[in-house]
Amino acid sequence: MNLRNRSKSFKLKPIIITIDGGAASGKGTIAKFIKKEFNFFHIDSGIYYRKIAKIVIEKKIVLNKKKEILDFINKYKKINIANNRSLRSLKISKKSSEVAKIKEIRNLINSNQKRLVKENLKKYPGFVIDGRDIGSVVFKKADIKLYISTNQKIRAKRRYKELIDRGERIIYSNVLNEIKIRDEKDKNRKYSPLIIPEKAITIDNSCNLQKTKKLIKNLIIKKLSNNKKNANK
């Protein structure tokens, strides 16, 4: 087989896209759009933290006791994120921000995400992972890094609507306050704080979601096209 024919049979390496940003910035919506548009595998890192938060609440685990944390990690080395519809409550959101401060739990979740990508490398053309330390810590060598910036009041309105639609009784001002508190905790925690990852593209998603989707779609198409050209050289 000559080099030209060999290049045609070359299978492109799956690309990895990371999406970081604050609570209710639109990370999940954008990640789902990419998943559907390009048939990528989607990992929502927030679901892991929420799942652990739910377990912590149900089992009454004391987060400031090292032994209880280590016992938890030994028991839940592989986190099952199926059946996650009940994980979006404000109570779980608050607890997940406490869980996120713990280095050992972050390491556990990061290893679960990397394992999931590794297990599916041959099945998908790409992966999109959204969270708060994905491009800065978990997948530092991602092909495309995005940081979604959105006005706090707009994020609060989005989260308020989401919670109301789920049947929760909540006051908008409380949601806005919770967003502000979560931002403060995320940006100032000791381990893996929320930052703009190195070489990330910052996108303001405050107003026009369709414009955001179009911009991101073009970025991905360009990357895939360049990868194909390089593979065929």
N, CA, C and O of each residue as an XYZ file, in Angstrom:
932
protein
N       0.854     -1.206      0.000
C       0.000      0.000      0.000
C       0.883      1.247      0.000
O       1.785      1.361      0.830
N       0.631      2.205     -0.941
C       1.444      3.409     -0.976
C       0.995      4.403      0.093
O      -0.041      4.215      0.732
N       1.792      5.473      0.281
C       1.506      6.437      1.342
C       0.166      7.111      1.165
O      -0.526      7.398      2.142
N      -0.208      7.368     -0.089
C      -1.469      8.053     -0.347
C      -2.652      7.208      0.095
O      -3.575      7.712      0.735
N      -2.629      5.921     -0.245
C      -3.725      5.032      0.152
C      -3.758      4.824      1.662
O      -4.818      4.716      2.279
N      -2.555      4.773      2.234
C      -2.492      4.603      3.687
C      -3.115      5.802      4.391
O      -3.775      5.651      5.419
N      -2.905      6.986      3.839
C      -3.459      8.184      4.476
C      -4.970      8.196      4.429
O      -5.621      8.712      5.338
N      -5.535      7.627      3.368
C      -6.991      7.591      3.255
C      -7.612      6.654      4.272
O      -8.751      6.847      4.698
N      -6.840      5.621      4.663
C      -7.386      4.653      5.621
C      -7.107      5.072      7.068
O      -7.544      4.414      8.012
N      -6.372      6.178      7.226
C      -6.020      6.650      8.570
C      -7.260      7.156      9.299
O      -8.014      7.971      8.768
N      -7.462      6.667     10.518
C      -8.602      7.095     11.316
C      -8.187      8.271     12.187
O      -7.213      8.185     12.935
N      -8.933      9.378     12.087
C      -8.591     10.565     12.842
C      -8.722     10.321     14.340
O      -9.647      9.649     14.794
N      -7.785     10.876     15.096
C      -7.827     10.783     16.544
C      -8.982     11.647     17.061
O      -9.137     12.792     16.638
N      -9.786     11.107     17.967
C     -10.901     11.898     18.526
C     -10.399     13.188     19.164
O      -9.340     13.202     19.791
N     -11.157     14.268     19.007
C     -10.762     15.535     19.620
C     -11.470     15.704     20.968
O     -12.537     15.140     21.206
N     -10.856     16.480     21.821
C     -11.435     16.760     23.135
C     -11.703     18.253     23.256
O     -10.823     19.079     23.012
N     -12.932     18.586     23.638
C     -13.343     19.971     23.833
C     -13.727     20.157     25.299
O     -14.547     19.406     25.828
N     -13.142     21.146     25.946
C     -13.495     21.435     27.335
C     -14.285     22.739     27.409
O     -14.008     23.696     26.686
N     -15.263     22.753     28.289
C     -16.081     23.953     28.489
C     -16.114     24.266     29.983
O     -16.667     23.502     30.774
N     -15.521     25.389     30.356
C     -15.523     25.820     31.751
C     -16.335     27.100     31.904
O     -16.519     27.851     30.946
N     -16.817     27.338     33.118
C     -17.597     28.542     33.387
C     -18.354     28.405     34.689
O     -18.394     27.327     35.281
N     -18.950     29.491     35.136
C     -19.678     29.506     36.394
C     -21.019     28.797     36.312
O     -21.425     28.331     35.247
N     -21.697     28.721     37.436
C     -23.006     28.075     37.516
C     -24.001     28.752     36.593
O     -24.084     29.980     36.555
N     -24.765     27.950     35.842
C     -25.830     28.440     34.955
C     -25.323     29.376     33.851
O     -26.072     30.217     33.352
N     -24.061     29.226     33.478
C     -23.504     30.066     32.406
C     -23.914     29.583     31.016
O     -23.756     30.298     30.027
N     -24.442     28.359     30.956
C     -24.845     27.798     29.670
C     -23.929     26.692     29.190
O     -24.049     26.230     28.055
N     -23.013     26.265     30.046
C     -22.055     25.214     29.683
C     -22.755     23.947     29.209
O     -22.423     23.387     28.164
N     -23.735     23.507     30.004
C     -24.430     22.260     29.685
C     -25.199     22.339     28.386
O     -25.175     21.405     27.585
N     -25.891     23.466     28.172
C     -26.660     23.656     26.931
C     -25.740     23.624     25.718
O     -26.062     23.006     24.703
N     -24.602     24.288     25.826
C     -23.634     24.323     24.726
C     -23.037     22.935     24.494
O     -22.875     22.508     23.351
N     -22.710     22.233     25.582
C     -22.138     20.890     25.466
C     -23.124     19.934     24.789
O     -22.727     19.121     23.955
N     -24.406     20.032     25.146
C     -25.422     19.173     24.528
C     -25.590     19.496     23.049
O     -25.826     18.604     22.234
N     -25.468     20.770     22.708
C     -25.525     21.182     21.301
C     -24.382     20.544     20.512
O     -24.593     20.015     19.421
N     -23.171     20.598     21.070
C     -22.006     20.003     20.407
C     -22.181     18.496     20.273
O     -21.879     17.919     19.228
N     -22.666     17.868     21.330
C     -22.910     16.423     21.311
C     -23.833     16.040     20.160
O     -23.543     15.110     19.407
N     -24.952     16.765     20.026
C     -25.933     16.462     18.999
C     -25.423     16.798     17.596
O     -25.642     16.039     16.652
N     -24.744     17.936     17.467
C     -24.293     18.425     16.160
C     -23.176     17.568     15.571
O     -23.108     17.367     14.359
N     -22.299     17.064     16.445
C     -21.117     16.348     15.954
C     -21.045     14.885     16.402
O     -20.059     14.202     16.124
N     -22.072     14.406     17.088
C     -22.099     13.041     17.599
C     -20.933     12.775     18.551
O     -20.328     11.703     18.523
N     -20.628     13.763     19.394
C     -19.559     13.617     20.376
C     -20.102     12.998     21.659
O     -21.304     13.022     21.920
N     -19.199     12.449     22.444
C     -19.548     11.909     23.759
C     -19.509     13.060     24.756
O     -18.526     13.799     24.812
N     -20.562     13.218     25.539
C     -20.661     14.344     26.475
C     -20.515     13.880     27.917
O     -21.165     12.928     28.347
N     -19.656     14.564     28.649
C     -19.521     14.315     30.088
C     -19.830     15.609     30.838
O     -19.177     16.630     30.625
N     -20.817     15.558     31.705
C     -21.179     16.695     32.556
C     -20.536     16.458     33.914
O     -21.045     15.669     34.709
N     -19.424     17.131     34.188
C     -18.707     16.886     35.446
C     -19.543     17.262     36.661
O     -19.386     16.681     37.734
N     -20.438     18.242     36.487
C     -21.279     18.670     37.596
C     -22.157     17.564     38.145
O     -22.474     17.539     39.334
N     -22.553     16.636     37.260
C     -23.392     15.513     37.691
C     -22.655     14.654     38.713
O     -23.258     14.142     39.656
N     -21.351     14.500     38.521
C     -20.564     13.716     39.478
C     -20.597     14.362     40.871
O     -20.813     13.688     41.878
N     -20.379     15.670     40.902
C     -20.380     16.369     42.191
C     -21.761     16.332     42.837
O     -21.882     16.197     44.055
N     -22.790     16.451     42.021
C     -24.154     16.397     42.545
C     -24.497     14.992     43.052
O     -25.165     14.836     44.074
N     -24.034     13.981     42.325
C     -24.308     12.604     42.747
C     -23.649     12.323     44.092
O     -24.251     11.719     44.980
N     -22.407     12.770     44.228
C     -21.715     12.590     45.506
C     -22.392     13.405     46.607
O     -22.520     12.939     47.739
N     -22.823     14.615     46.276
C     -23.526     15.456     47.253
C     -24.790     14.767     47.755
O     -25.098     14.810     48.946
N     -25.515     14.134     46.847
C     -26.741     13.422     47.228
C     -26.429     12.273     48.185
O     -27.133     12.063     49.173
N     -25.360     11.533     47.874
C     -24.956     10.420     48.736
C     -24.532     10.944     50.115
O     -24.870     10.359     51.145
N     -23.792     12.043     50.116
C     -23.336     12.651     51.370
C     -24.526     13.051     52.241
O     -24.522     12.844     53.454
N     -25.549     13.631     51.597
C     -26.754     14.037     52.333
C     -27.496     12.818     52.889
O     -27.881     12.790     54.058
N     -27.689     11.812     52.031
C     -28.451     10.617     52.426
C     -27.735      9.806     53.503
O     -28.370      9.310     54.434
N     -26.408      9.670     53.378
C     -25.628      8.868     54.324
C     -25.154      9.677     55.538
O     -24.535      9.142     56.458
N     -25.464     10.990     55.514
C     -25.081     11.886     56.609
C     -23.568     11.842     56.869
O     -23.112     11.738     58.007
N     -22.814     11.924     55.768
C     -21.353     11.897     55.862
C     -20.849     13.268     56.296
O     -21.271     14.291     55.757
N     -19.950     13.284     57.267
C     -19.372     14.530     57.766
C     -18.145     14.864     56.921
O     -17.148     14.143     56.948
N     -18.228     15.965     56.169
C     -17.195     16.280     55.192
C     -15.873     16.733     55.806
O     -14.836     16.676     55.145
N     -15.895     17.179     57.053
C     -14.633     17.626     57.669
C     -13.935     16.516     58.443
O     -12.962     16.768     59.153
N     -14.425     15.292     58.307
C     -13.777     14.145     58.939
C     -13.050     13.332     57.871
O     -13.680     12.710     57.015
N     -11.728     13.344     57.931
C     -10.883     12.714     56.913
C     -11.203     11.237     56.720
O     -11.265     10.756     55.588
N     -11.404     10.521     57.814
C     -11.652      9.080     57.725
C     -12.940      8.793     56.961
O     -12.986      7.865     56.153
N     -13.979      9.576     57.207
C     -15.249      9.357     56.512
C     -15.098      9.614     55.015
O     -15.695      8.914     54.197
N     -14.301     10.618     54.662
C     -14.063     10.922     53.249
C     -13.302      9.780     52.579
O     -13.664      9.350     51.484
N     -12.249      9.291     53.232
C     -11.448      8.203     52.670
C     -12.254      6.912     52.559
O     -12.122      6.173     51.583
N     -13.087      6.646     53.558
C     -13.968      5.462     53.511
C     -14.939      5.584     52.334
O     -15.215      4.605     51.639
N     -15.453      6.798     52.121
C     -16.379      7.049     51.014
C     -15.692      6.787     49.674
O     -16.257      6.128     48.801
N     -14.473      7.304     49.514
C     -13.739      7.154     48.254
C     -13.433      5.685     47.975
O     -13.533      5.236     46.833
N     -13.064      4.942     49.002
C     -12.785      3.509     48.828
C     -14.029      2.730     48.423
O     -13.946      1.734     47.705
N     -15.169      3.190     48.888
C     -16.432      2.507     48.582
C     -16.960      2.872     47.208
O     -17.547      2.033     46.525
N     -16.757      4.128     46.794
C     -17.319      4.612     45.525
C     -16.219      4.988     44.530
O     -16.149      6.128     44.072
N     -15.366      4.024     44.202
C     -14.277      4.300     43.257
C     -14.812      4.574     41.853
O     -14.257      5.381     41.107
N     -15.887      3.894     41.515
C     -16.563      4.150     40.237
C     -17.928      4.742     40.537
O     -18.757      4.122     41.203
N     -18.151      5.948     40.037
C     -19.390      6.666     40.344
C     -20.408      6.436     39.241
O     -20.150      6.733     38.075
N     -21.553      5.912     39.610
C     -22.626      5.680     38.646
C     -23.471      6.946     38.533
O     -24.132      7.351     39.490
N     -23.443      7.566     37.350
C     -24.174      8.833     37.179
C     -25.506      8.637     36.453
O     -26.113      9.601     35.986
N     -25.955      7.386     36.362
C     -27.273      7.133     35.771
C     -28.362      7.621     36.735
O     -28.116      7.826     37.924
N     -29.562      7.800     36.194
C     -30.711      8.261     36.987
C     -30.396      9.561     37.739
O     -30.437      9.610     38.968
N     -30.081     10.611     36.969
C     -29.637     11.864     37.593
C     -30.689     12.969     37.578
O     -30.353     14.134     37.790
N     -31.932     12.636     37.335
C     -32.978     13.655     37.242
C     -33.258     14.351     38.570
O     -33.747     15.481     38.586
N     -32.956     13.698     39.662
C     -33.273     14.275     40.977
C     -32.097     15.047     41.573
O     -32.095     15.342     42.768
N     -31.100     15.377     40.756
C     -29.873     15.974     41.281
C     -29.788     17.489     41.089
O     -28.757     18.087     41.398
N     -30.851     18.119     40.586
C     -30.780     19.541     40.238
C     -31.385     20.473     41.291
O     -31.569     21.661     41.026
N     -31.692     19.958     42.462
C     -32.311     20.803     43.488
C     -31.304     21.785     44.061
O     -30.094     21.579     43.966
N     -31.818     22.861     44.662
C     -30.957     23.872     45.269
C     -30.193     23.289     46.459
O     -29.048     23.665     46.709
N     -30.825     22.375     47.188
C     -30.188     21.736     48.336
C     -28.943     20.962     47.908
O     -27.897     21.046     48.552
N     -29.063     20.218     46.832
C     -27.930     19.443     46.331
C     -26.868     20.379     45.747
O     -25.671     20.119     45.870
N     -27.309     21.461     45.115
C     -26.358     22.437     44.569
C     -25.468     23.004     45.674
O     -24.253     23.118     45.510
N     -26.085     23.353     46.794
C     -25.327     23.914     47.917
C     -24.327     22.894     48.467
O     -23.176     23.225     48.750
N     -24.781     21.664     48.610
C     -23.904     20.622     49.150
C     -22.781     20.283     48.168
O     -21.663     19.982     48.588
N     -23.066     20.329     46.879
C     -22.039     20.003     45.878
C     -20.896     21.018     45.900
O     -19.752     20.672     45.605
N     -21.202     22.274     46.250
C     -20.146     23.283     46.340
C     -19.228     22.986     47.526
O     -18.044     23.322     47.490
N     -19.765     22.359     48.578
C     -18.947     21.937     49.720
C     -18.090     20.733     49.343
O     -16.911     20.651     49.687
N     -18.713     19.806     48.629
C     -18.016     18.606     48.162
C     -16.839     18.985     47.261
O     -15.774     18.371     47.324
N     -17.046     20.007     46.420
C     -16.034     20.417     45.434
C     -14.765     20.956     46.062
O     -13.739     21.051     45.388
N     -14.810     21.311     47.336
C     -13.622     21.851     48.015
C     -12.626     20.763     48.389
O     -11.458     21.048     48.651
N     -13.084     19.529     48.412
C     -12.279     18.431     48.942
C     -11.403     17.822     47.850
O     -11.903     17.280     46.864
N     -10.108     17.919     48.041
C      -9.143     17.487     47.024
C      -9.320     16.023     46.652
O      -9.290     15.675     45.472
N      -9.505     15.161     47.646
C      -9.612     13.719     47.387
C     -10.826     13.394     46.525
O     -10.766     12.514     45.666
N     -11.923     14.103     46.753
C     -13.128     13.871     45.952
C     -12.932     14.405     44.534
O     -13.381     13.783     43.572
N     -12.267     15.547     44.401
C     -11.982     16.079     43.069
C     -11.126     15.089     42.283
O     -11.374     14.849     41.101
N     -10.125     14.518     42.939
C      -9.261     13.535     42.284
C     -10.059     12.311     41.850
O      -9.839     11.767     40.768
N     -10.989     11.883     42.705
C     -11.842     10.744     42.395
C     -12.687     11.028     41.151
O     -12.776     10.192     40.252
N     -13.301     12.201     41.106
C     -14.144     12.570     39.959
C     -13.314     12.726     38.692
O     -13.733     12.292     37.619
N     -12.150     13.337     38.806
C     -11.285     13.506     37.639
C     -10.861     12.168     37.048
O     -10.826     12.006     35.828
N     -10.542     11.218     37.906
C     -10.138      9.891     37.417
C     -11.314      9.183     36.752
O     -11.123      8.452     35.779
N     -12.526      9.389     37.262
C     -13.726      8.807     36.640
C     -13.964      9.384     35.254
O     -14.342      8.659     34.334
N     -13.743     10.690     35.100
C     -13.941     11.329     33.797
C     -12.917     10.847     32.779
O     -13.257     10.572     31.628
N     -11.670     10.748     33.204
C     -10.612     10.269     32.304
C     -10.852      8.819     31.900
O     -10.622      8.439     30.752
N     -11.312      8.020     32.849
C     -11.620      6.621     32.555
C     -12.728      6.512     31.519
O     -12.658      5.685     30.610
N     -13.750      7.348     31.658
C     -14.882      7.330     30.741
C     -14.449      7.681     29.323
O     -14.908      7.070     28.358
N     -13.563      8.670     29.201
C     -13.038      9.028     27.878
C     -12.243      7.860     27.291
O     -12.429      7.495     26.130
N     -11.366      7.284     28.093
C     -10.527      6.178     27.639
C     -11.359      4.985     27.170
O     -11.029      4.344     26.173
N     -12.429      4.696     27.891
C     -13.287      3.554     27.546
C     -14.045      3.759     26.238
O     -14.478      2.795     25.606
N     -14.204      5.028     25.834
C     -15.018      5.321     24.647
C     -14.226      5.914     23.482
O     -14.818      6.422     22.530
N     -12.898      5.857     23.547
C     -12.053      6.465     22.522
C     -12.333      5.938     21.114
O     -12.273      6.693     20.143
N     -12.635      4.654     21.004
C     -12.829      4.040     19.684
C     -14.278      4.137     19.188
O     -14.594      3.696     18.083
N     -15.147      4.715     20.014
C     -16.570      4.740     19.671
C     -17.048      6.090     19.153
O     -18.072      6.160     18.472
N     -16.324      7.164     19.466
C     -16.809      8.509     19.140
C     -15.721      9.344     18.457
O     -14.533      9.143     18.708
N     -16.134     10.288     17.586
C     -15.163     11.158     16.908
C     -14.631     12.274     17.808
O     -13.667     12.954     17.457
N     -15.259     12.456     18.962
C     -14.810     13.514     19.856
C     -15.527     13.473     21.188
O     -16.505     12.748     21.369
N     -15.021     14.266     22.117
C     -15.581     14.339     23.465
C     -15.761     15.801     23.854
O     -14.921     16.643     23.534
N     -16.846     16.096     24.536
C     -17.061     17.445     25.071
C     -17.361     17.293     26.560
O     -18.289     16.587     26.954
N     -16.560     17.967     27.374
C     -16.680     17.855     28.818
C     -16.859     19.245     29.408
O     -16.056     20.140     29.140
N     -17.901     19.436     30.206
C     -18.122     20.751     30.800
C     -18.012     20.695     32.317
O     -18.367     19.701     32.951
N     -17.505     21.801     32.888
C     -17.327     21.871     34.332
C     -16.668     23.172     34.745
O     -16.908     24.222     34.149
N     -15.826     23.092     35.786
C     -15.184     24.307     36.303
C     -13.660     24.217     36.341
O     -12.979     25.215     36.577
N     -13.131     23.019     36.110
C     -11.667     22.872     36.074
C     -11.245     21.909     34.959
O     -10.182     21.292     35.029
N     -12.083     21.790     33.944
C     -11.855     20.772     32.915
C     -10.655     21.117     32.034
O      -9.776     20.283     31.812
N     -10.627     22.358     31.533
C      -9.511     22.763     30.687
C      -8.265     23.129     31.469
O      -7.156     23.051     30.941
N      -8.434     23.529     32.727
C      -7.295     23.964     33.541
C      -6.609     22.823     34.278
O      -5.422     22.912     34.590
N      -7.355     21.735     34.564
C      -6.801     20.640     35.367
C      -6.993     19.263     34.727
O      -6.027     18.524     34.540
N      -8.231     18.924     34.395
C      -8.550     17.544     34.002
C      -8.011     17.190     32.620
O      -7.363     16.158     32.448
N      -8.278     18.048     31.635
C      -7.803     17.797     30.273
C      -7.010     19.021     29.792
O      -7.490     19.805     28.974
N      -5.805     19.162     30.313
C      -4.983     20.333     30.015
C      -4.572     20.411     28.545
O      -4.297     21.494     28.029
N      -4.533     19.260     27.877
C      -4.088     19.222     26.483
C      -5.265     19.102     25.512
O      -5.110     18.585     24.406
N      -6.414     19.569     25.918
C      -7.608     19.503     25.060
C      -7.369     20.240     23.745
O      -6.592     21.192     23.685
N      -8.052     19.783     22.693
C      -7.892     20.387     21.362
C      -8.528     21.774     21.294
O      -7.994     22.678     20.652
N      -9.658     21.932     21.953
C     -10.336     23.231     22.019
C     -10.756     23.467     23.465
O     -11.411     22.623     24.076
N     -10.375     24.618     24.006
C     -10.790     24.988     25.360
C     -11.688     26.220     25.282
O     -11.323     27.236     24.691
N     -12.863     26.112     25.885
C     -13.809     27.223     25.899
C     -14.061     27.657     27.337
O     -14.151     26.833     28.246
N     -14.173     28.967     27.521
C     -14.577     29.496     28.823
C     -15.812     30.364     28.588
O     -15.751     31.361     27.868
N     -16.933     29.977     29.203
C     -18.203     30.664     28.991
C     -18.417     31.706     30.090
O     -18.501     31.385     31.275
N     -18.501     32.951     29.657
C     -18.714     34.070     30.589
C     -20.131     34.604     30.413
O     -20.535     34.952     29.303
N     -20.884     34.668     31.509
C     -22.278     35.118     31.437
C     -22.610     35.978     32.649
O     -22.201     35.665     33.767
N     -23.347     37.058     32.430
C     -23.767     37.968     33.488
C     -24.480     37.214     34.611
O     -25.299     36.334     34.347
N     -24.168     37.557     35.865
C     -24.740     36.847     37.016
C     -26.260     36.902     37.059
O     -26.902     35.894     37.353
N     -26.847     38.063     36.772
C     -28.304     38.191     36.835
C     -28.983     37.331     35.780
O     -30.043     36.755     36.028
N     -28.375     37.245     34.611
C     -28.926     36.398     33.549
C     -28.828     34.938     33.945
O     -29.750     34.157     33.708
N     -27.701     34.572     34.553
C     -27.542     33.192     35.018
C     -28.574     32.856     36.090
O     -29.135     31.761     36.104
N     -28.813     33.798     36.975
C     -29.794     33.576     38.045
C     -31.196     33.378     37.475
O     -31.946     32.526     37.951
N     -31.552     34.163     36.453
C     -32.861     34.022     35.814
C     -33.007     32.657     35.169
O     -34.062     32.029     35.248
N     -31.930     32.200     34.525
C     -31.951     30.879     33.886
C     -32.125     29.773     34.923
O     -32.936     28.864     34.742
N     -31.359     29.857     36.010
C     -31.450     28.839     37.053
C     -32.804     28.886     37.752
O     -33.368     27.844     38.087
N     -33.331     30.102     37.977
C     -34.640     30.275     38.605
C     -35.725     29.587     37.770
O     -36.569     28.866     38.302
N     -35.686     29.822     36.447
C     -36.674     29.215     35.549
C     -36.558     27.693     35.561
O     -37.562     26.981     35.568
N     -35.320     27.208     35.563
C     -35.079     25.771     35.587
C     -35.683     25.137     36.833
O     -36.326     24.089     36.759
N     -35.472     25.783     37.981
C     -35.982     25.251     39.245
C     -37.509     25.324     39.314
O     -38.157     24.396     39.798
N     -38.079     26.430     38.828
C     -39.541     26.573     38.798
C     -40.159     25.510     37.906
O     -41.175     24.911     38.260
N     -39.547     25.273     36.748
C     -40.034     24.255     35.815
C     -39.979     22.859     36.417
O     -40.737     21.972     36.026
N     -39.068     22.672     37.378
C     -38.945     21.372     38.042
C     -39.887     21.254     39.239
O     -39.918     20.227     39.917
N     -40.649     22.311     39.487
C     -41.644     22.262     40.541
C     -41.187     22.754     41.898
O     -41.899     22.594     42.890
N     -40.001     23.354     41.955
C     -39.507     23.865     43.232
C     -40.096     25.242     43.527
O     -40.323     26.034     42.613
N     -40.339     25.522     44.796
C     -40.793     26.840     45.230
C     -39.562     27.627     45.658
O     -38.917     27.300     46.654
N     -39.251     28.643     44.913
C     -38.018     29.371     45.130
C     -38.205     30.841     44.798
O     -39.048     31.191     43.972
N     -37.426     31.704     45.437
C     -37.467     33.145     45.190
C     -36.253     33.534     44.357
O     -35.140     33.082     44.626
N     -36.465     34.367     43.354
C     -35.387     34.756     42.444
C     -34.190     35.341     43.192
O     -33.047     35.001     42.887
N     -34.438     36.203     44.152
C     -33.335     36.849     44.884
C     -32.459     35.824     45.598
O     -31.249     36.009     45.726
N     -33.084     34.737     46.063
C     -32.319     33.666     46.717
C     -31.418     32.946     45.720
O     -30.285     32.576     46.029
N     -31.954     32.757     44.515
C     -31.178     32.090     43.464
C     -29.988     32.957     43.070
O     -28.874     32.456     42.913
N     -30.226     34.268     42.909
C     -29.151     35.192     42.556
C     -28.072     35.196     43.637
O     -26.879     35.174     43.334
N     -28.494     35.224     44.883
C     -27.544     35.209     45.990
C     -26.720     33.928     45.994
O     -25.517     33.948     46.257
N     -27.386     32.810     45.699
C     -26.695     31.516     45.661
C     -25.669     31.485     44.531
O     -24.584     30.929     44.697
N     -26.004     32.080     43.381
C     -25.065     32.161     42.251
C     -23.823     32.950     42.663
O     -22.697     32.545     42.371
N     -24.033     34.074     43.340
C     -22.911     34.918     43.783
C     -22.020     34.175     44.771
O     -20.794     34.239     44.685
N     -22.646     33.472     45.710
C     -21.892     32.707     46.711
C     -21.106     31.590     46.038
O     -19.942     31.352     46.361
N     -21.764     30.902     45.089
C     -21.093     29.788     44.394
C     -19.901     30.291     43.593
O     -18.849     29.652     43.581
N     -20.055     31.425     42.925
C     -18.937     32.003     42.161
C     -17.754     32.299     43.070
O     -16.603     32.012     42.741
N     -18.067     32.878     44.221
C     -17.018     33.232     45.176
C     -16.282     31.987     45.658
O     -15.055     31.980     45.752
N     -17.033     30.946     45.959
C     -16.435     29.691     46.424
C     -15.609     29.031     45.324
O     -14.500     28.555     45.568
N     -16.161     29.010     44.110
C     -15.477     28.351     42.989
C     -14.164     29.044     42.645
O     -13.162     28.386     42.364
N     -14.176     30.375     42.668
C     -12.986     31.131     42.265
C     -11.917     31.200     43.350
O     -10.755     31.486     43.061
N     -12.303     30.940     44.590
C     -11.359     31.107     45.694
C     -11.048     29.827     46.458
O     -10.345     29.866     47.468
N     -11.564     28.692     45.988
C     -11.246     27.458     46.703
C      -9.762     27.105     46.507
O      -9.135     27.510     45.529
N      -9.238     26.359     47.439
C      -7.813     26.030     47.455
C      -7.424     25.125     46.298
O      -6.384     25.328     45.673
N      -8.251     24.127     46.009
C      -7.918     23.153     44.976
C      -8.752     23.389     43.710
O      -9.977     23.490     43.771
N      -8.075     23.473     42.577
C      -8.714     23.610     41.268
C      -9.762     24.730     41.225
O     -10.925     24.467     40.919
N      -9.375     25.957     41.523
C     -10.342     27.068     41.453
C     -10.804     27.318     40.026
O     -10.130     26.941     39.067
N     -11.953     27.954     39.897
C     -12.478     28.313     38.581
C     -11.637     29.444     38.004
O     -11.612     30.546     38.552
N     -10.950     29.171     36.898
C     -10.144     30.174     36.208
C     -10.360     30.034     34.702
O     -10.956     29.061     34.240
N      -9.878     30.998     33.954
C      -9.871     30.858     32.501
C      -8.650     30.013     32.154
O      -7.523     30.455     32.376
N      -8.844     28.808     31.615
C      -7.700     27.937     31.319
C      -6.744     28.550     30.295
O      -7.141     29.364     29.461
N      -5.508     28.151     30.377
C      -4.508     28.620     29.419
C      -4.928     28.258     27.992
O      -5.322     27.122     27.725
N      -4.844     29.212     27.095
C      -5.181     29.052     25.673
C      -6.687     28.847     25.436
O      -7.094     28.419     24.356
N      -7.499     29.150     26.434
C      -8.955     29.008     26.251
C      -9.522     30.196     25.485
O      -9.002     31.309     25.557
N     -10.594     29.935     24.753
C     -11.329     30.980     24.041
C     -12.494     31.404     24.927
O     -13.359     30.590     25.248
N     -12.519     32.680     25.325
C     -13.590     33.181     26.182
C     -14.765     33.648     25.326
O     -14.599     34.427     24.387
N     -15.947     33.158     25.668
C     -17.156     33.497     24.919
C     -18.207     34.054     25.865
O     -18.548     33.420     26.863
N     -18.724     35.243     25.551
C     -19.787     35.851     26.345
C     -21.128     35.288     25.881
O     -21.552     35.506     24.746
N     -21.783     34.564     26.778
C     -23.052     33.920     26.451
C     -24.224     34.610     27.154
O     -25.223     33.967     27.473
N     -24.101     35.910     27.392
C     -25.132     36.636     28.146
C     -26.403     36.876     27.344
O     -27.492     36.933     27.916
N     -26.283     37.017     26.043
C     -27.453     37.445     25.257
C     -27.924     36.431     24.214
O     -29.023     35.885     24.320
N     -27.091     36.186     23.213
C     -27.545     35.444     22.040
C     -26.960     34.036     22.010
O     -25.815     33.843     21.602
N     -27.752     33.051     22.444
C     -27.288     31.660     22.470
C     -27.035     31.130     21.062
O     -26.092     30.372     20.837
N     -27.882     31.532     20.115
C     -27.713     31.052     18.735
C     -26.389     31.541     18.148
O     -25.714     30.809     17.424
N     -26.026     32.779     18.467
C     -24.751     33.325     18.010
C     -23.592     32.552     18.631
O     -22.593     32.271     17.969
N     -23.739     32.211     19.917
C     -22.723     31.421     20.614
C     -22.558     30.063     19.953
O     -21.436     29.616     19.712
N     -23.677     29.405     19.660
C     -23.636     28.079     19.025
C     -22.967     28.134     17.653
O     -22.168     27.263     17.306
N     -23.298     29.157     16.883
C     -22.731     29.305     15.538
C     -21.221     29.496     15.611
O     -20.472     28.890     14.845
N     -20.783     30.342     16.539
C     -19.359     30.606     16.712
C     -18.613     29.322     17.074
O     -17.570     29.012     16.497
N     -19.157     28.590     18.025
C     -18.511     27.361     18.484
C     -18.526     26.283     17.390
O     -17.549     25.556     17.212
N     -19.621     26.193     16.679
C     -19.714     25.227     15.582
C     -18.625     25.486     14.541
O     -17.988     24.550     14.059
N     -18.418     26.736     14.203
C     -17.387     27.079     13.222
C     -15.984     26.753     13.728
O     -15.125     26.321     12.960
N     -15.758     26.961     15.022
C     -14.465     26.620     15.619
C     -14.174     25.128     15.503
O     -13.061     24.719     15.175
N     -15.198     24.327     15.778
C     -15.033     22.872     15.745
C     -14.836     22.383     14.312
O     -13.979     21.538     14.053
N     -15.630     22.915     13.385
C     -15.497     22.528     11.975
C     -14.088     22.834     11.473
O     -13.486     22.024     10.768
N     -13.572     23.989     11.831
C     -12.220     24.388     11.421
C     -11.176     23.429     11.990
O     -10.248     23.025     11.289
N     -11.334     23.068     13.267
C     -10.392     22.148     13.906
C     -10.425     20.776     13.252
O      -9.377     20.189     12.981
N     -11.618     20.267     12.998
C     -11.760     18.951     12.363
C     -11.169     18.959     10.956
O     -10.519     18.002     10.535
N     -11.404     20.052     10.241
C     -10.875     20.180      8.884
C      -9.341     20.196      8.881
O      -8.705     19.554      8.045
N      -8.763     20.938      9.828
C      -7.298     20.995      9.932
C      -6.706     19.635     10.296
O      -5.655     19.245      9.788
N      -7.400     18.919     11.187
C      -6.935     17.582     11.576
C      -6.940     16.636     10.384
O      -6.032     15.822     10.219
N      -7.976     16.754      9.554
C      -8.088     15.896      8.379
C      -6.988     16.194      7.381
O      -6.403     15.281      6.799
N      -6.703     17.490      7.181
C      -5.654     17.901      6.256
C      -4.296     17.383      6.728
O      -3.504     16.876      5.934
N      -4.039     17.516      8.021
C      -2.760     17.053      8.574
C      -2.598     15.549      8.477
O      -1.495     15.046      8.263
N      -3.709     14.830      8.636
C      -3.675     13.366      8.551
C      -3.403     12.898      7.138
O      -2.843     11.821      6.935
N      -3.794     13.696      6.162
C      -3.639     13.308      4.754
C      -2.337     13.779      4.126
O      -2.090     13.530      2.946
N      -1.501     14.458      4.907
C      -0.220     14.926      4.357
C       0.753     13.758      4.177
O       1.881     13.958      3.727
